[in-house]
Amino acid sequence: MRGAHAAVEFAAAALLARTQATASTVQAGATGYASNEATAVAEMAAARPRLV
């Protein structure tokens, strides 16, 4: 029985590690997206309309 409990604990720890890594990756992506949006807003605001 101890082996089964150890296997479950190991699997749970591995799942937790993968979940935390995924959450960190998603957070980094969201931060990058927000930064990109802020840069785009600034660039659009700085653009001068031209009459053709």
C-alpha positions as CSV (number, residue, x, y, z in Angstrom):
1,M,0.0,0.0,0.0
2,R,2.9,2.4,0.7
3,G,4.1,2.1,-2.8
4,A,0.7,3.2,-4.1
5,H,0.5,6.2,-1.8
6,A,4.0,7.2,-2.8
7,A,3.1,6.9,-6.5
8,V,0.0,9.1,-6.0
9,E,2.0,11.7,-4.0
10,F,4.6,11.7,-6.7
11,A,1.9,12.2,-9.4
12,A,0.3,14.9,-7.5
13,A,3.6,16.8,-7.0
14,A,4.3,16.4,-10.7
15,L,0.9,17.8,-11.6
16,L,1.3,20.7,-9.2
17,A,4.7,21.6,-10.8
18,R,3.3,21.4,-14.3
19,T,0.3,23.5,-13.3
20,Q,2.4,26.1,-11.7
21,A,4.7,26.2,-14.7
22,T,1.7,26.6,-17.0
23,A,0.3,29.4,-14.9
24,S,3.6,31.2,-14.9
25,T,3.8,30.9,-18.7
26,V,0.2,32.2,-19.1
27,Q,1.0,35.2,-16.8
28,A,4.1,36.0,-18.8
29,G,2.1,35.9,-22.0
30,A,-0.6,38.1,-20.6
31,T,2.0,40.6,-19.4
32,G,3.6,40.7,-22.8
33,Y,0.2,41.1,-24.5
34,A,-0.6,44.1,-22.2
35,S,2.7,45.7,-22.9
36,N,2.3,45.2,-26.7
37,E,-1.2,46.8,-26.5
38,A,0.2,49.8,-24.6
39,T,2.9,50.2,-27.1
40,A,0.4,50.0,-30.0
41,V,-1.8,52.7,-28.4
42,A,1.2,55.0,-27.9
43,E,2.3,54.5,-31.5
44,M,-1.2,55.1,-32.9
45,A,-1.6,58.3,-30.8
46,A,1.8,59.5,-32.1
47,A,0.8,59.0,-35.7
48,R,-0.2,62.1,-37.5
49,P,-3.0,61.8,-40.0
50,R,-2.0,62.8,-43.5
51,L,-4.2,64.3,-46.2
52,V,-3.8,62.7,-49.5
